[in-house]
Each structure stands twice: as C-alpha cells, then as structure tokens.
Amino acid sequence: MQLNHKTNNMQALRQIVDVKNHSLNIVLPNDFAADRVEVIVLPVDEQKIQPKIRNSERFAGAISKETAEKLHKHLNEVRNEWERDIY
C-alpha cells in the first residue's frame, strides 16, 4: 500500500513493506524530491489493513430504486439544458 501526500513544502510517503532478513527496501517515486528523509518504522497490525473499497460498492443500495430513478431523470433534464443554444 502506498499513499503520497504533498503540501507546499512537504512531501509525505506512506508504504507498507515486507521486512526480509531485518532489512527493508523503500523505493521513492520519481517526483519525490528530497536528498535526506526521516524514516519511522512501525509494526503493522494486519487486522487494521483493509482493502480499498470502491465508491460504487460503498454506496450500493444507499438510496431506493425510486429515488435513484428520480435523480437520474433530473440529471438528464439538467444535462439537456446545457446543450441548448443561448443567444
């Protein structure tokens, strides 16, 4: 798992890597611009690592079919308004 975060002057990179023979290898992305970094090593609680769930899976069934149809109809009406000629 890898997470990149950039602010104005700071870049942060989070990776979960496997330890082999008491060593680890961290490969930095090409756009990670630093000559010196701080490394903090923490053991990973395997139970806290969850696979990333897509939004379509997270929100499936969140609204009723009737509400979804109304929303879909409304969105189509709004989109059709965009395509009309305005003089």
PDB file with SEQRES, HELIX, SHEET and CRYST1 records, atoms N, CA, C and O in Angstrom:
SEQRES   1 A   87  MET GLN LEU ASN HIS LYS THR ASN ASN MET GLN ALA LEU          
SEQRES   2 A   87  ARG GLN ILE VAL ASP VAL LYS ASN HIS SER LEU ASN ILE          
SEQRES   3 A   87  VAL LEU PRO ASN ASP PHE ALA ALA ASP ARG VAL GLU VAL          
SEQRES   4 A   87  ILE VAL LEU PRO VAL ASP GLU GLN LYS ILE GLN PRO LYS          
SEQRES   5 A   87  ILE ARG ASN SER GLU ARG PHE ALA GLY ALA ILE SER LYS          
SEQRES   6 A   87  GLU THR ALA GLU LYS LEU HIS LYS HIS LEU ASN GLU VAL          
SEQRES   7 A   87  ARG ASN GLU TRP GLU ARG ASP ILE TYR                          
HELIX    1 AA1 GLU A   46  LYS A   48  5                                   3    
HELIX    2 AA2 ASN A   55  ARG A   58  1                                   4    
HELIX    3 AA3 LYS A   65  TRP A   82  1                                  18    
SHEET    1 AA1 2 GLN A   2  LYS A   6  0                                        
SHEET    2 AA1 2 GLN A  11  GLN A  15 -1                                        
CRYST1    1.000    1.000    1.000  90.00  90.00  90.00 P 1           1          
ATOM      1  N   MET A   1       0.852  -1.175   0.000  1.00  0.00           N  
ATOM      2  CA  MET A   1       0.000   0.000   0.000  1.00  0.00           C  
ATOM      3  C   MET A   1       0.891   1.230   0.000  1.00  0.00           C  
ATOM      4  O   MET A   1       1.893   1.282   0.714  1.00  0.00           O  
ATOM      5  N   GLN A   2       0.525   2.211  -0.799  1.00  0.00           N  
ATOM      6  CA  GLN A   2       1.328   3.418  -0.885  1.00  0.00           C  
ATOM      7  C   GLN A   2       0.405   4.618  -0.898  1.00  0.00           C  
ATOM      8  O   GLN A   2      -0.616   4.606  -1.587  1.00  0.00           O  
ATOM      9  N   LEU A   3       0.743   5.646  -0.154  1.00  0.00           N  
ATOM     10  CA  LEU A   3      -0.020   6.877  -0.100  1.00  0.00           C  
ATOM     11  C   LEU A   3       0.947   8.031  -0.260  1.00  0.00           C  
ATOM     12  O   LEU A   3       1.905   8.150   0.504  1.00  0.00           O  
ATOM     13  N   ASN A   4       0.707   8.875  -1.236  1.00  0.00           N  
ATOM     14  CA  ASN A   4       1.538  10.061  -1.434  1.00  0.00           C  
ATOM     15  C   ASN A   4       0.746  11.284  -1.016  1.00  0.00           C  
ATOM     16  O   ASN A   4      -0.447  11.382  -1.302  1.00  0.00           O  
ATOM     17  N   HIS A   5       1.394  12.208  -0.350  1.00  0.00           N  
ATOM     18  CA  HIS A   5       0.748  13.448   0.055  1.00  0.00           C  
ATOM     19  C   HIS A   5       1.738  14.587  -0.118  1.00  0.00           C  
ATOM     20  O   HIS A   5       2.880  14.509   0.335  1.00  0.00           O  
ATOM     21  N   LYS A   6       1.286  15.647  -0.781  1.00  0.00           N  
ATOM     22  CA  LYS A   6       2.159  16.794  -0.986  1.00  0.00           C  
ATOM     23  C   LYS A   6       1.474  18.045  -0.462  1.00  0.00           C  
ATOM     24  O   LYS A   6       0.282  18.251  -0.694  1.00  0.00           O  
ATOM     25  N   THR A   7       2.223  18.877   0.243  1.00  0.00           N  
ATOM     26  CA  THR A   7       1.775  20.208   0.605  1.00  0.00           C  
ATOM     27  C   THR A   7       2.762  21.174  -0.032  1.00  0.00           C  
ATOM     28  O   THR A   7       3.604  20.759  -0.829  1.00  0.00           O  
ATOM     29  N   ASN A   8       2.673  22.442   0.301  1.00  0.00           N  
ATOM     30  CA  ASN A   8       3.541  23.431  -0.338  1.00  0.00           C  
ATOM     31  C   ASN A   8       5.016  23.065  -0.256  1.00  0.00           C  
ATOM     32  O   ASN A   8       5.700  23.060  -1.279  1.00  0.00           O  
ATOM     33  N   ASN A   9       5.524  22.757   0.937  1.00  0.00           N  
ATOM     34  CA  ASN A   9       6.947  22.496   1.097  1.00  0.00           C  
ATOM     35  C   ASN A   9       7.256  21.103   1.610  1.00  0.00           C  
ATOM     36  O   ASN A   9       8.422  20.772   1.825  1.00  0.00           O  
ATOM     37  N   MET A  10       6.246  20.286   1.808  1.00  0.00           N  
ATOM     38  CA  MET A  10       6.493  18.989   2.408  1.00  0.00           C  
ATOM     39  C   MET A  10       5.877  17.885   1.571  1.00  0.00           C  
ATOM     40  O   MET A  10       4.756  18.015   1.080  1.00  0.00           O  
ATOM     41  N   GLN A  11       6.605  16.819   1.415  1.00  0.00           N  
ATOM     42  CA  GLN A  11       6.093  15.625   0.760  1.00  0.00           C  
ATOM     43  C   GLN A  11       6.087  14.508   1.784  1.00  0.00           C  
ATOM     44  O   GLN A  11       7.015  14.388   2.584  1.00  0.00           O  
ATOM     45  N   ALA A  12       5.059  13.699   1.762  1.00  0.00           N  
ATOM     46  CA  ALA A  12       4.997  12.548   2.660  1.00  0.00           C  
ATOM     47  C   ALA A  12       4.662  11.316   1.835  1.00  0.00           C  
ATOM     48  O   ALA A  12       3.893  11.384   0.876  1.00  0.00           O  
ATOM     49  N   LEU A  13       5.239  10.210   2.213  1.00  0.00           N  
ATOM     50  CA  LEU A  13       5.019   8.952   1.515  1.00  0.00           C  
ATOM     51  C   LEU A  13       4.783   7.882   2.570  1.00  0.00           C  
ATOM     52  O   LEU A  13       5.563   7.750   3.513  1.00  0.00           O  
ATOM     53  N   ARG A  14       3.726   7.132   2.414  1.00  0.00           N  
ATOM     54  CA  ARG A  14       3.451   6.037   3.339  1.00  0.00           C  
ATOM     55  C   ARG A  14       3.426   4.745   2.546  1.00  0.00           C  
ATOM     56  O   ARG A  14       2.718   4.640   1.544  1.00  0.00           O  
ATOM     57  N   GLN A  15       4.183   3.776   2.983  1.00  0.00           N  
ATOM     58  CA  GLN A  15       4.219   2.476   2.337  1.00  0.00           C  
ATOM     59  C   GLN A  15       4.183   1.392   3.398  1.00  0.00           C  
ATOM     60  O   GLN A  15       4.720   1.563   4.493  1.00  0.00           O  
ATOM     61  N   ILE A  16       3.557   0.296   3.075  1.00  0.00           N  
ATOM     62  CA  ILE A  16       3.654  -0.898   3.902  1.00  0.00           C  
ATOM     63  C   ILE A  16       4.516  -1.870   3.122  1.00  0.00           C  
ATOM     64  O   ILE A  16       4.156  -2.293   2.024  1.00  0.00           O  
ATOM     65  N   VAL A  17       5.660  -2.223   3.699  1.00  0.00           N  
ATOM     66  CA  VAL A  17       6.621  -3.089   3.017  1.00  0.00           C  
ATOM     67  C   VAL A  17       6.938  -4.298   3.889  1.00  0.00           C  
ATOM     68  O   VAL A  17       6.776  -4.262   5.109  1.00  0.00           O  
ATOM     69  N   ASP A  18       7.382  -5.350   3.254  1.00  0.00           N  
ATOM     70  CA  ASP A  18       7.759  -6.567   3.963  1.00  0.00           C  
ATOM     71  C   ASP A  18       9.214  -6.481   4.422  1.00  0.00           C  
ATOM     72  O   ASP A  18      10.083  -6.007   3.691  1.00  0.00           O  
ATOM     73  N   VAL A  19       9.460  -6.943   5.636  1.00  0.00           N  
ATOM     74  CA  VAL A  19      10.806  -6.986   6.190  1.00  0.00           C  
ATOM     75  C   VAL A  19      11.411  -8.346   5.847  1.00  0.00           C  
ATOM     76  O   VAL A  19      10.808  -9.388   6.104  1.00  0.00           O  
ATOM     77  N   LYS A  20      12.599  -8.322   5.268  1.00  0.00           N  
ATOM     78  CA  LYS A  20      13.302  -9.562   4.919  1.00  0.00           C  
ATOM     79  C   LYS A  20      14.703  -9.494   5.496  1.00  0.00           C  
ATOM     80  O   LYS A  20      15.464  -8.576   5.192  1.00  0.00           O  
ATOM     81  N   ASN A  21      15.040 -10.467   6.328  1.00  0.00           N  
ATOM     82  CA  ASN A  21      16.361 -10.511   6.980  1.00  0.00           C  
ATOM     83  C   ASN A  21      16.665  -9.217   7.726  1.00  0.00           C  
ATOM     84  O   ASN A  21      17.772  -8.685   7.642  1.00  0.00           O  
ATOM     85  N   HIS A  22      15.687  -8.725   8.444  1.00  0.00           N  
ATOM     86  CA  HIS A  22      15.806  -7.494   9.231  1.00  0.00           C  
ATOM     87  C   HIS A  22      16.150  -6.272   8.379  1.00  0.00           C  
ATOM     88  O   HIS A  22      16.753  -5.320   8.876  1.00  0.00           O  
ATOM     89  N   SER A  23      15.774  -6.293   7.110  1.00  0.00           N  
ATOM     90  CA  SER A  23      16.030  -5.165   6.209  1.00  0.00           C  
ATOM     91  C   SER A  23      14.755  -4.840   5.439  1.00  0.00           C  
ATOM     92  O   SER A  23      13.871  -5.681   5.270  1.00  0.00           O  
ATOM     93  N   LEU A  24      14.691  -3.618   4.989  1.00  0.00           N  
ATOM     94  CA  LEU A  24      13.595  -3.243   4.100  1.00  0.00           C  
ATOM     95  C   LEU A  24      14.098  -2.318   3.018  1.00  0.00           C  
ATOM     96  O   LEU A  24      15.095  -1.615   3.187  1.00  0.00           O  
ATOM     97  N   ASN A  25      13.396  -2.330   1.908  1.00  0.00           N  
ATOM     98  CA  ASN A  25      13.771  -1.535   0.750  1.00  0.00           C  
ATOM     99  C   ASN A  25      12.601  -0.606   0.426  1.00  0.00           C  
ATOM    100  O   ASN A  25      11.488  -1.065   0.172  1.00  0.00           O  
ATOM    101  N   ILE A  26      12.857   0.678   0.437  1.00  0.00           N  
ATOM    102  CA  ILE A  26      11.822   1.661   0.126  1.00  0.00           C  
ATOM    103  C   ILE A  26      12.204   2.337  -1.182  1.00  0.00           C  
ATOM    104  O   ILE A  26      13.262   2.957  -1.283  1.00  0.00           O  
ATOM    105  N   VAL A  27      11.341   2.215  -2.180  1.00  0.00           N  
ATOM    106  CA  VAL A  27      11.575   2.847  -3.475  1.00  0.00           C  
ATOM    107  C   VAL A  27      10.712   4.102  -3.532  1.00  0.00           C  
ATOM    108  O   VAL A  27       9.490   4.039  -3.396  1.00  0.00           O  
ATOM    109  N   LEU A  28      11.361   5.227  -3.732  1.00  0.00           N  
ATOM    110  CA  LEU A  28      10.650   6.503  -3.784  1.00  0.00           C  
ATOM    111  C   LEU A  28      10.186   6.797  -5.204  1.00  0.00           C  
ATOM    112  O   LEU A  28      10.878   6.454  -6.163  1.00  0.00           O  
ATOM    113  N   PRO A  29       9.024   7.428  -5.351  1.00  0.00           N  
ATOM    114  CA  PRO A  29       8.558   7.809  -6.683  1.00  0.00           C  
ATOM    115  C   PRO A  29       9.508   8.824  -7.326  1.00  0.00           C  
ATOM    116  O   PRO A  29      10.222   9.536  -6.620  1.00  0.00           O  
ATOM    117  N   ASN A  30       9.519   8.891  -8.638  1.00  0.00           N  
ATOM    118  CA  ASN A  30      10.415   9.805  -9.361  1.00  0.00           C  
ATOM    119  C   ASN A  30      10.200  11.263  -8.980  1.00  0.00           C  
ATOM    120  O   ASN A  30      11.145  12.051  -8.989  1.00  0.00           O  
ATOM    121  N   ASP A  31       8.952  11.630  -8.643  1.00  0.00           N  
ATOM    122  CA  ASP A  31       8.677  13.033  -8.329  1.00  0.00           C  
ATOM    123  C   ASP A  31       8.884  13.366  -6.851  1.00  0.00           C  
ATOM    124  O   ASP A  31       8.566  14.474  -6.419  1.00  0.00           O  
ATOM    125  N   PHE A  32       9.408  12.429  -6.081  1.00  0.00           N  
ATOM    126  CA  PHE A  32       9.704  12.688  -4.673  1.00  0.00           C  
ATOM    127  C   PHE A  32      11.063  13.370  -4.594  1.00  0.00           C  
ATOM    128  O   PHE A  32      12.101  12.730  -4.762  1.00  0.00           O  
ATOM    129  N   ALA A  33      11.047  14.664  -4.338  1.00  0.00           N  
ATOM    130  CA  ALA A  33      12.269  15.461  -4.399  1.00  0.00           C  
ATOM    131  C   ALA A  33      12.823  15.699  -3.002  1.00  0.00           C  
ATOM    132  O   ALA A  33      12.403  16.629  -2.314  1.00  0.00           O  
ATOM    133  N   ALA A  34      13.757  14.865  -2.584  1.00  0.00           N  
ATOM    134  CA  ALA A  34      14.417  15.061  -1.293  1.00  0.00           C  
ATOM    135  C   ALA A  34      15.759  14.347  -1.308  1.00  0.00           C  
ATOM    136  O   ALA A  34      15.887  13.246  -1.843  1.00  0.00           O  
ATOM    137  N   ASP A  35      16.741  14.982  -0.723  1.00  0.00           N  
ATOM    138  CA  ASP A  35      18.062  14.368  -0.620  1.00  0.00           C  
ATOM    139  C   ASP A  35      18.246  13.666   0.720  1.00  0.00           C  
ATOM    140  O   ASP A  35      19.124  12.818   0.872  1.00  0.00           O  
ATOM    141  N   ARG A  36      17.407  14.029   1.692  1.00  0.00           N  
ATOM    142  CA  ARG A  36      17.502  13.429   3.021  1.00  0.00           C  
ATOM    143  C   ARG A  36      16.083  13.267   3.549  1.00  0.00           C  
ATOM    144  O   ARG A  36      15.265  14.174   3.399  1.00  0.00           O  
ATOM    145  N   VAL A  37      15.777  12.124   4.166  1.00  0.00           N  
ATOM    146  CA  VAL A  37      14.425  11.857   4.655  1.00  0.00           C  
ATOM    147  C   VAL A  37      14.462  11.304   6.067  1.00  0.00           C  
ATOM    148  O   VAL A  37      15.487  10.791   6.518  1.00  0.00           O  
ATOM    149  N   GLU A  38      13.359  11.410   6.751  1.00  0.00           N  
ATOM    150  CA  GLU A  38      13.191  10.794   8.061  1.00  0.00           C  
ATOM    151  C   GLU A  38      12.368   9.535   7.879  1.00  0.00           C  
ATOM    152  O   GLU A  38      11.338   9.556   7.206  1.00  0.00           O  
ATOM    153  N   VAL A  39      12.812   8.446   8.471  1.00  0.00           N  
ATOM    154  CA  VAL A  39      12.109   7.169   8.356  1.00  0.00           C  
ATOM    155  C   VAL A  39      11.658   6.750   9.746  1.00  0.00           C  
ATOM    156  O   VAL A  39      12.464   6.689  10.674  1.00  0.00           O  
ATOM    157  N   ILE A  40      10.381   6.463   9.888  1.00  0.00           N  
ATOM    158  CA  ILE A  40       9.831   5.946  11.135  1.00  0.00           C  
ATOM    159  C   ILE A  40       9.276   4.564  10.825  1.00  0.00           C  
ATOM    160  O   ILE A  40       8.463   4.413   9.913  1.00  0.00           O  
ATOM    161  N   VAL A  41       9.702   3.564  11.567  1.00  0.00           N  
ATOM    162  CA  VAL A  41       9.285   2.185  11.306  1.00  0.00           C  
ATOM    163  C   VAL A  41       8.342   1.737  12.417  1.00  0.00           C  
ATOM    164  O   VAL A  41       8.700   1.764  13.595  1.00  0.00           O  
ATOM    165  N   LEU A  42       7.139   1.326  12.035  1.00  0.00           N  
ATOM    166  CA  LEU A  42       6.141   0.836  12.974  1.00  0.00           C  
ATOM    167  C   LEU A  42       5.656  -0.531  12.510  1.00  0.00           C  
ATOM    168  O   LEU A  42       5.495  -0.744  11.308  1.00  0.00           O  
ATOM    169  N   PRO A  43       5.420  -1.458  13.428  1.00  0.00           N  
ATOM    170  CA  PRO A  43       4.850  -2.738  13.003  1.00  0.00           C  
ATOM    171  C   PRO A  43       3.407  -2.531  12.537  1.00  0.00           C  
ATOM    172  O   PRO A  43       2.693  -1.668  13.047  1.00  0.00           O  
ATOM    173  N   VAL A  44       3.002  -3.328  11.575  1.00  0.00           N  
ATOM    174  CA  VAL A  44       1.660  -3.200  11.001  1.00  0.00           C  
ATOM    175  C   VAL A  44       0.721  -4.181  11.691  1.00  0.00           C  
ATOM    176  O   VAL A  44       1.036  -5.361  11.845  1.00  0.00           O  
ATOM    177  N   ASP A  45      -0.424  -3.679  12.098  1.00  0.00           N  
ATOM    178  CA  ASP A  45      -1.471  -4.543  12.626  1.00  0.00           C  
ATOM    179  C   ASP A  45      -2.264  -5.043  11.427  1.00  0.00           C  
ATOM    180  O   ASP A  45      -3.064  -4.301  10.857  1.00  0.00           O  
ATOM    181  N   GLU A  46      -2.048  -6.285  11.045  1.00  0.00           N  
ATOM    182  CA  GLU A  46      -2.653  -6.856   9.838  1.00  0.00           C  
ATOM    183  C   GLU A  46      -4.172  -6.734   9.833  1.00  0.00           C  
ATOM    184  O   GLU A  46      -4.782  -6.644   8.768  1.00  0.00           O  
ATOM    185  N   GLN A  47      -4.787  -6.729  11.013  1.00  0.00           N  
ATOM    186  CA  GLN A  47      -6.243  -6.666  11.077  1.00  0.00           C  
ATOM    187  C   GLN A  47      -6.762  -5.280  10.722  1.00  0.00           C  
ATOM    188  O   GLN A  47      -7.919  -5.137  10.328  1.00  0.00           O  
ATOM    189  N   LYS A  48      -5.915  -4.246  10.857  1.00  0.00           N  
ATOM    190  CA  LYS A  48      -6.347  -2.892  10.529  1.00  0.00           C  
ATOM    191  C   LYS A  48      -6.224  -2.580   9.042  1.00  0.00           C  
ATOM    192  O   LYS A  48      -6.820  -1.614   8.565  1.00  0.00           O  
ATOM    193  N   ILE A  49      -5.461  -3.380   8.302  1.00  0.00           N  
ATOM    194  CA  ILE A  49      -5.315  -3.158   6.873  1.00  0.00           C  
ATOM    195  C   ILE A  49      -6.558  -3.702   6.183  1.00  0.00           C  
ATOM    196  O   ILE A  49      -6.870  -4.889   6.280  1.00  0.00           O  
ATOM    197  N   GLN A  50      -7.256  -2.822   5.489  1.00  0.00           N  
ATOM    198  CA  GLN A  50      -8.458  -3.229   4.783  1.00  0.00           C  
ATOM    199  C   GLN A  50      -8.283  -2.913   3.307  1.00  0.00           C  
ATOM    200  O   GLN A  50      -7.713  -1.881   2.951  1.00  0.00           O  
ATOM    201  N   PRO A  51      -8.767  -3.792   2.455  1.00  0.00           N  
ATOM    202  CA  PRO A  51      -8.669  -3.487   1.029  1.00  0.00           C  
ATOM    203  C   PRO A  51      -9.514  -2.257   0.701  1.00  0.00           C  
ATOM    204  O   PRO A  51     -10.551  -2.014   1.317  1.00  0.00           O  
ATOM    205  N   LYS A  52      -9.049  -1.497  -0.274  1.00  0.00           N  
ATOM    206  CA  LYS A  52      -9.765  -0.295  -0.679  1.00  0.00           C  
ATOM    207  C   LYS A  52     -11.090  -0.683  -1.310  1.00  0.00           C  
ATOM    208  O   LYS A  52     -11.137  -1.532  -2.200  1.00  0.00           O  
ATOM    209  N   ILE A  53     -12.155  -0.065  -0.850  1.00  0.00           N  
ATOM    210  CA  ILE A  53     -13.493  -0.348  -1.357  1.00  0.00           C  
ATOM    211  C   ILE A  53     -13.888   0.769  -2.315  1.00  0.00           C  
ATOM    212  O   ILE A  53     -13.811   1.949  -1.974  1.00  0.00           O  
ATOM    213  N   ARG A  54     -14.307   0.388  -3.503  1.00  0.00           N  
ATOM    214  CA  ARG A  54     -14.727   1.388  -4.488  1.00  0.00           C  
ATOM    215  C   ARG A  54     -16.013   2.075  -4.022  1.00  0.00           C  
ATOM    216  O   ARG A  54     -16.826   1.476  -3.318  1.00  0.00           O  
ATOM    217  N   ASN A  55     -16.187   3.333  -4.423  1.00  0.00           N  
ATOM    218  CA  ASN A  55     -17.384   4.071  -4.043  1.00  0.00           C  
ATOM    219  C   ASN A  55     -18.656   3.370  -4.504  1.00  0.00           C  
ATOM    220  O   ASN A  55     -19.667   3.396  -3.802  1.00  0.00           O  
ATOM    221  N   SER A  56     -18.611   2.747  -5.674  1.00  0.00           N  
ATOM    222  CA  SER A  56     -19.802   2.058  -6.165  1.00  0.00           C  
ATOM    223  C   SER A  56     -20.216   0.942  -5.214  1.00  0.00           C  
ATOM    224  O   SER A  56     -21.407   0.678  -5.049  1.00  0.00           O  
ATOM    225  N   GLU A  57     -19.241   0.285  -4.588  1.00  0.00           N  
ATOM    226  CA  GLU A  57     -19.550  -0.760  -3.617  1.00  0.00           C  
ATOM    227  C   GLU A  57     -19.987  -0.167  -2.281  1.00  0.00           C  
ATOM    228  O   GLU A  57     -20.879  -0.700  -1.621  1.00  0.00           O  
ATOM    229  N   ARG A  58     -19.357   0.938  -1.885  1.00  0.00           N  
ATOM    230  CA  ARG A  58     -19.694   1.561  -0.597  1.00  0.00           C  
ATOM    231  C   ARG A  58     -21.120   2.095  -0.581  1.00  0.00           C  
ATOM    232  O   ARG A  58     -21.805   2.011   0.438  1.00  0.00           O  
ATOM    233  N   PHE A  59     -21.568   2.646  -1.710  1.00  0.00           N  
ATOM    234  CA  PHE A  59     -22.860   3.317  -1.722  1.00  0.00           C  
ATOM    235  C   PHE A  59     -23.969   2.510  -2.387  1.00  0.00           C  
ATOM    236  O   PHE A  59     -25.091   2.999  -2.524  1.00  0.00           O  
ATOM    237  N   ALA A  60     -23.673   1.290  -2.797  1.00  0.00           N  
ATOM    238  CA  ALA A  60     -24.695   0.439  -3.424  1.00  0.00           C  
ATOM    239  C   ALA A  60     -25.853   0.250  -2.446  1.00  0.00           C  
ATOM    240  O   ALA A  60     -25.646  -0.155  -1.302  1.00  0.00           O  
ATOM    241  N   GLY A  61     -27.072   0.543  -2.900  1.00  0.00           N  
ATOM    242  CA  GLY A  61     -28.259   0.373  -2.069  1.00  0.00           C  
ATOM    243  C   GLY A  61     -28.488   1.496  -1.077  1.00  0.00           C  
ATOM    244  O   GLY A  61     -29.371   1.389  -0.227  1.00  0.00           O  
ATOM    245  N   ALA A  62     -27.706   2.586  -1.163  1.00  0.00           N  
ATOM    246  CA  ALA A  62     -27.845   3.680  -0.205  1.00  0.00           C  
ATOM    247  C   ALA A  62     -29.138   4.458  -0.398  1.00  0.00           C  
ATOM    248  O   ALA A  62     -29.665   5.027   0.558  1.00  0.00           O  
ATOM    249  N   ILE A  63     -29.657   4.489  -1.630  1.00  0.00           N  
ATOM    250  CA  ILE A  63     -30.942   5.138  -1.885  1.00  0.00           C  
ATOM    251  C   ILE A  63     -31.862   4.136  -2.567  1.00  0.00           C  
ATOM    252  O   ILE A  63     -31.411   3.163  -3.171  1.00  0.00           O  
ATOM    253  N   SER A  64     -33.150   4.393  -2.459  1.00  0.00           N  
ATOM    254  CA  SER A  64     -34.119   3.463  -3.042  1.00  0.00           C  
ATOM    255  C   SER A  64     -34.073   3.538  -4.565  1.00  0.00           C  
ATOM    256  O   SER A  64     -33.561   4.502  -5.135  1.00  0.00           O  
ATOM    257  N   LYS A  65     -34.608   2.520  -5.208  1.00  0.00           N  
ATOM    258  CA  LYS A  65     -34.645   2.490  -6.670  1.00  0.00           C  
ATOM    259  C   LYS A  65     -35.481   3.652  -7.197  1.00  0.00           C  
ATOM    260  O   LYS A  65     -35.140   4.266  -8.208  1.00  0.00           O  
ATOM    261  N   GLU A  66     -36.574   3.947  -6.506  1.00  0.00           N  
ATOM    262  CA  GLU A  66     -37.450   5.055  -6.921  1.00  0.00           C  
ATOM    263  C   GLU A  66     -36.707   6.391  -6.854  1.00  0.00           C  
ATOM    264  O   GLU A  66     -36.795   7.198  -7.780  1.00  0.00           O  
ATOM    265  N   THR A  67     -35.987   6.622  -5.778  1.00  0.00           N  
ATOM    266  CA  THR A  67     -35.208   7.856  -5.638  1.00  0.00           C  
ATOM    267  C   THR A  67     -34.116   7.922  -6.695  1.00  0.00           C  
ATOM    268  O   THR A  67     -33.866   8.986  -7.262  1.00  0.00           O  
ATOM    269  N   ALA A  68     -33.469   6.806  -6.963  1.00  0.00           N  
ATOM    270  CA  ALA A  68     -32.420   6.763  -7.981  1.00  0.00           C  
ATOM    271  C   ALA A  68     -32.986   7.112  -9.351  1.00  0.00           C  
ATOM    272  O   ALA A  68     -32.355   7.849 -10.109  1.00  0.00           O  
ATOM    273  N   GLU A  69     -34.168   6.592  -9.678  1.00  0.00           N  
ATOM    274  CA  GLU A  69     -34.788   6.903 -10.969  1.00  0.00           C  
ATOM    275  C   GLU A  69     -35.136   8.374 -11.070  1.00  0.00           C  
ATOM    276  O   GLU A  69     -34.938   8.978 -12.125  1.00  0.00           O  
ATOM    277  N   LYS A  70     -35.655   8.974  -9.991  1.00  0.00           N  
ATOM    278  CA  LYS A  70     -35.977  10.409  -9.985  1.00  0.00           C  
ATOM    279  C   LYS A  70     -34.711  11.238 -10.179  1.00  0.00           C  
ATOM    280  O   LYS A  70     -34.694  12.194 -10.954  1.00  0.00           O  
ATOM    281  N   LEU A  71     -33.662  10.862  -9.471  1.00  0.00           N  
ATOM    282  CA  LEU A  71     -32.386  11.572  -9.585  1.00  0.00           C  
ATOM    283  C   LEU A  71     -31.827  11.463 -10.997  1.00  0.00           C  
ATOM    284  O   LEU A  71     -31.362  12.452 -11.562  1.00  0.00           O  
ATOM    285  N   HIS A  72     -31.871  10.257 -11.570  1.00  0.00           N  
ATOM    286  CA  HIS A  72     -31.383  10.041 -12.922  1.00  0.00           C  
ATOM    287  C   HIS A  72     -32.173  10.893 -13.925  1.00  0.00           C  
ATOM    288  O   HIS A  72     -31.585  11.495 -14.823  1.00  0.00           O  
ATOM    289  N   LYS A  73     -33.495  10.944 -13.776  1.00  0.00           N  
ATOM    290  CA  LYS A  73     -34.341  11.762 -14.662  1.00  0.00           C  
ATOM    291  C   LYS A  73     -33.969  13.231 -14.534  1.00  0.00           C  
ATOM    292  O   LYS A  73     -33.833  13.930 -15.538  1.00  0.00           O  
ATOM    293  N   HIS A  74     -33.804  13.699 -13.299  1.00  0.00           N  
ATOM    294  CA  HIS A  74     -33.452  15.103 -13.075  1.00  0.00           C  
ATOM    295  C   HIS A  74     -32.095  15.438 -13.690  1.00  0.00           C  
ATOM    296  O   HIS A  74     -31.943  16.484 -14.320  1.00  0.00           O  
ATOM    297  N   LEU A  75     -31.110  14.560 -13.513  1.00  0.00           N  
ATOM    298  CA  LEU A  75     -29.791  14.803 -14.093  1.00  0.00           C  
ATOM    299  C   LEU A  75     -29.844  14.876 -15.612  1.00  0.00           C  
ATOM    300  O   LEU A  75     -29.173  15.713 -16.215  1.00  0.00           O  
ATOM    301  N   ASN A  76     -30.632  14.010 -16.235  1.00  0.00           N  
ATOM    302  CA  ASN A  76     -30.773  14.065 -17.694  1.00  0.00           C  
ATOM    303  C   ASN A  76     -31.406  15.372 -18.135  1.00  0.00           C  
ATOM    304  O   ASN A  76     -30.997  15.945 -19.145  1.00  0.00           O  
ATOM    305  N   GLU A  77     -32.401  15.855 -17.391  1.00  0.00           N  
ATOM    306  CA  GLU A  77     -33.033  17.134 -17.728  1.00  0.00           C  
ATOM    307  C   GLU A  77     -32.027  18.276 -17.620  1.00  0.00           C  
ATOM    308  O   GLU A  77     -31.979  19.145 -18.491  1.00  0.00           O  
ATOM    309  N   VAL A  78     -31.242  18.280 -16.582  1.00  0.00           N  
ATOM    310  CA  VAL A  78     -30.241  19.335 -16.386  1.00  0.00           C  
ATOM    311  C   VAL A  78     -29.194  19.281 -17.493  1.00  0.00           C  
ATOM    312  O   VAL A  78     -28.796  20.320 -18.020  1.00  0.00           O  
ATOM    313  N   ARG A  79     -28.749  18.082 -17.847  1.00  0.00           N  
ATOM    314  CA  ARG A  79     -27.756  17.953 -18.914  1.00  0.00           C  
ATOM    315  C   ARG A  79     -28.308  18.445 -20.245  1.00  0.00           C  
ATOM    316  O   ARG A  79     -27.587  19.074 -21.021  1.00  0.00           O  
ATOM    317  N   ASN A  80     -29.566  18.168 -20.513  1.00  0.00           N  
ATOM    318  CA  ASN A  80     -30.174  18.627 -21.761  1.00  0.00           C  
ATOM    319  C   ASN A  80     -30.240  20.145 -21.830  1.00  0.00           C  
ATOM    320  O   ASN A  80     -30.166  20.722 -22.914  1.00  0.00           O  
ATOM    321  N   GLU A  81     -30.379  20.793 -20.682  1.00  0.00           N  
ATOM    322  CA  GLU A  81     -30.390  22.249 -20.656  1.00  0.00           C  
ATOM    323  C   GLU A  81     -29.043  22.817 -21.101  1.00  0.00           C  
ATOM    324  O   GLU A  81     -28.994  23.889 -21.704  1.00  0.00           O  
ATOM    325  N   TRP A  82     -27.960  22.116 -20.813  1.00  0.00           N  
ATOM    326  CA  TRP A  82     -26.623  22.585 -21.188  1.00  0.00           C  
ATOM    327  C   TRP A  82     -26.448  22.636 -22.702  1.00  0.00           C  
ATOM    328  O   TRP A  82     -25.678  23.452 -23.209  1.00  0.00           O  
ATOM    329  N   GLU A  83     -27.151  21.775 -23.424  1.00  0.00           N  
ATOM    330  CA  GLU A  83     -26.923  21.642 -24.855  1.00  0.00           C  
ATOM    331  C   GLU A  83     -27.802  22.561 -25.710  1.00  0.00           C  
ATOM    332  O   GLU A  83     -27.728  22.526 -26.938  1.00  0.00           O  
ATOM    333  N   ARG A  84     -28.627  23.374 -25.065  1.00  0.00           N  
ATOM    334  CA  ARG A  84     -29.468  24.270 -25.860  1.00  0.00           C  
ATOM    335  C   ARG A  84     -28.659  25.504 -26.266  1.00  0.00           C  
ATOM    336  O   ARG A  84     -27.712  25.896 -25.585  1.00  0.00           O  
ATOM    337  N   ASP A  85     -29.054  26.102 -27.385  1.00  0.00           N  
ATOM    338  CA  ASP A  85     -28.392  27.300 -27.872  1.00  0.00           C  
ATOM    339  C   ASP A  85     -28.859  28.512 -27.055  1.00  0.00           C  
ATOM    340  O   ASP A  85     -30.054  28.680 -26.811  1.00  0.00           O  
ATOM    341  N   ILE A  86     -27.933  29.326 -26.650  1.00  0.00           N  
ATOM    342  CA  ILE A  86     -28.257  30.558 -25.910  1.00  0.00           C  
ATOM    343  C   ILE A  86     -27.768  31.729 -26.756  1.00  0.00           C  
ATOM    344  O   ILE A  86     -26.604  31.780 -27.155  1.00  0.00           O  
ATOM    345  N   TYR A  87     -28.657  32.652 -27.019  1.00  0.00           N  
ATOM    346  CA  TYR A  87     -28.306  33.795 -27.863  1.00  0.00           C  
ATOM    347  C   TYR A  87     -28.191  35.048 -27.051  1.00  0.00           C  
ATOM    348  O   TYR A  87     -27.902  36.113 -27.596  1.00  0.00           O  
TER     349      TYR A  87                                                      
END                                                                             
